[in-house]
Amino acid sequence: MRARGSIYRALAKKYFGAGQKRLGRLVLVCAVVFYGLYEAEIRVEIRPVFYFLVIWVFTAGVMWQTLFSESTMENMQNLFMLPFEKREMVFSCVGALGLYTVVTKTLPVLTVLLAVSDGERGAGNLSVRLILGLVCAAHAMLAAACVWAFRKAGFFLGCLGMAPYLVYVFRGGLAGCVPVFILLLLAECAAAPVLLGHGDPYVFCRQNMSGGGVKRRKKASKSHSIRRYFFRYLWTHKNYLVNSAGMCAMAWLLPFLFQGMEPRFVLSLGFGLLSFQTPLCVLLSGDPALERAVRFLPGQIRAFCLPYGGFLAGFFLFTDMVFLCSWELQSGGVTGTLFLAAFCFAVLGAVLSVLLEWRFPIRGWQTESDLWHHPRKYVVPGILLLAGGVIGTFL
């Protein structure tokens, strides 16, 4: 007879290792980071509303990304072949994925915010802010899980989840608003498990969320095309498209954020910031089957790496052009030299990204969230930012 809690233990072992040793290591790393930043006396004024919103939005986004992950759905499929109780399956999935999200992703961000926030530095005050941050993270995780489990009422549940923050933002000037905000969070956290108890556990293992589980058959092409594969891959991974659209929006908004700064430095540094296109830059790491197939091809560099580099360079160049057009409309002064610099940065970013993917692919990740937030994502943007600072002195 299957022991109660075995589903959660199986998922916890998958995400945290045997004995959940990864949890202990992560907490230890966060403690070391907090002590280092705290003793460095780096202080930044962080308003409470910003503190709460950053934790909530970040946690909800990562939880949604984890639920949407293909690796998560593949893991769930193995569990769903075994007999299970509906409520236990739902609570085990939400509990394991929620703990994974809060500990591995939110806790490092919360650690940095607590260490550098400019406020009362007493242990009691830090403990209160830590507890409030964890409550916000738990609320965000449960809100994302409820929206995922009841997508037909997702908009209503999403608005309900944001209600405490809207009350806090728009009524923040009233005395006693913070206790009301906390009570609303706790009330919704208590109501979420009751709602999830009535959810369908099979929503956690559906592969095709929009097509009802039916995939349309595509007409076979007479010739192979790596570029066609890239566009089909993007079309079947809508989260990649959303991320790409977000980068374009960021490219358009950057000139408004950089008003008053020296244009020659801002423009060159902006090219480096716009290279944070993580999903497209980890294409091989995110699809081990594709990587194995590509490495068996004869003439891999010509057959795959060159089209892949051209694809990345085209996207980088497109976002850089959006950035330059926005800067021209906002401040003017864009010259042909800057267009040439945008082209050079796009090509350099693509070459470095493909080189990292080919020589140093990311291994051992559990979900796409691990892949997208791997420290390696900062290597190429860091190099481009340094190059932008140097080149900016000559523009």
Secondary structure by P-SEA (a helix, b strand, c coil): ccccaaaaaaaaaacccccaaaaaaaaaaaaaaaaaaaaacccccccaaaaaaaaaaaaaaaaaaaaacaaaaaaaaaaaaccccaaaaaaaaaaaaaaaaaaccaaaaaaaaaacccccccaaaaaaaaaaaaaaaaaaaaaaaaaaacccaaaaaaaaaaaaaaaaaaaccccaaaaaaaaaaaaaaaaaaaaaaacccccccccccccccbbbbccccccccaaaaaaaaaaacaaaaaaaaaaaaaaaacccccccccaaaaaaaaaaaacccccccccccccaaaaaaaaaccccccccaaaaaaaaaaaaaaaaaaaaaaaaaccccccaaaaaaaaaaaaaaaaaaaaaaacccccccccaaaaaaccccaaaaaaaaaaaaaaaaac
